[in-house]
Amino acid sequence: MSLPERLQSLFVALSALAGLGAGLLLPIGPAAEHVVLPALLVMLTAVFVQMDAAHVGEVRRARTLVVVGLVLNFVLTPALAWALGTGLLGGDPDLRIGLLLLLVTPCTDWYLVFTAMARGHTGIAAALLPVNLVLQLVLLPVYVLLLGGEAAMVDAATLAESVLLVLVVPLVLALVLRWASARFRSEGRRERFVIAPAAHIVLPLLCAAVFAMFAWQARTVLEHAADLLALLPPLAVFFVVLPSLSVILSRLLRLPAAQRVTLTMTATARNSPIALAIAVAAFPDRPLIAVALVVGPLLELPVLALLAQLVRVRPSHDDDHDAPSVSPADTRRNRTCE
């Protein structure tokens, strides 16, 4: 994992603080508003460009992991998100929607890096990406309208259009770029001129979007600073319950060590950039929802780094012949990362 990736949560936090200061001291809010969504759309295109559909066949080698992962991500997690929002954030509908958007979108990017760090099966992890992405595309409007209740206050057509804009448009652009880059004579040239540059611009674009969002909504953040702290308890519960449950289930089902790591990471990591982009597009007049989504990765990334050490496959446990040896180059090639 590169130094910028290790410090990603720090960079996001600094971008938020810098944007907040700029928004309070300078009259840049109206201009910053027009930066947020374009930066996120370009970032997501760069994320999707790095996805390799060749890994999809790997899921046939781990049907139990795939089924359990889908149940955790698309059945249990939405129910838990609703319960946490209702129980701990019942008085603040915008924070409830922000929490819901964050928790019902499983990661399609940086969890690969942490899976590799913990010596999990990156091939199967990469194969889960398109599955998770498609299911998010289909189910996210359903979750928001059913579980958000009156707090959502957005019609189905508007939400569907936002999901279409934020997920489908970048995905189509990414597929076009991958198709065009297939004309390169070697995979090395494709990696050098398309995949690697896409990987390198994701973090700067995310930081730019966070900076612009906080500059745009500096007054909102200042007025609701205490409210944002209310997100910490439900997020803490989620980041304890899901990894613990994943480890318990994987041991009960006798999954190989590398697959246990993969299940834990895919059930824990969340897709905050996609959730953020959807919040900006679907709830433009409710900025606290989008601001709330920035709190997630500030807590999530340190949790994933710690989790990678706690569940890491030790050399004495390398009896899982499915577990690949992951080099830094393989990690860059497999990840789709934010």
Secondary structure, DSSP 4 states (H G I P E B T S, - for coil): --HHHHTHHHHHHHHHHHHHHHHHHSS-HHHHHHHHHHHHHHHHHHHHHT--GGGGGGGGG-HHHHHHHHHIIIIIHHHHHHHHHHHHSTT-HHHHHHHHHHHTSB-SSTHHHHHHHTT--HHHHHHHHHHHHHHHHHHHHHHHHHHSGGGT---HHHHHHHHIIIIIHHHHHHHHHHHHHTTSSSHHHHIIIIIHHHHHHHHHHHHHHHHHHHHHTHHHHHHTHHHHHTTHHHHHHHHHHHHHHHHHHHHHTT--HHHHHHHHHHHH-B-HHHHHHHHHHH-TT-HHHHHHHHHHHHHHHHHHHHHHHHSPPPGGG---TTPPPPPHHHHHHH----
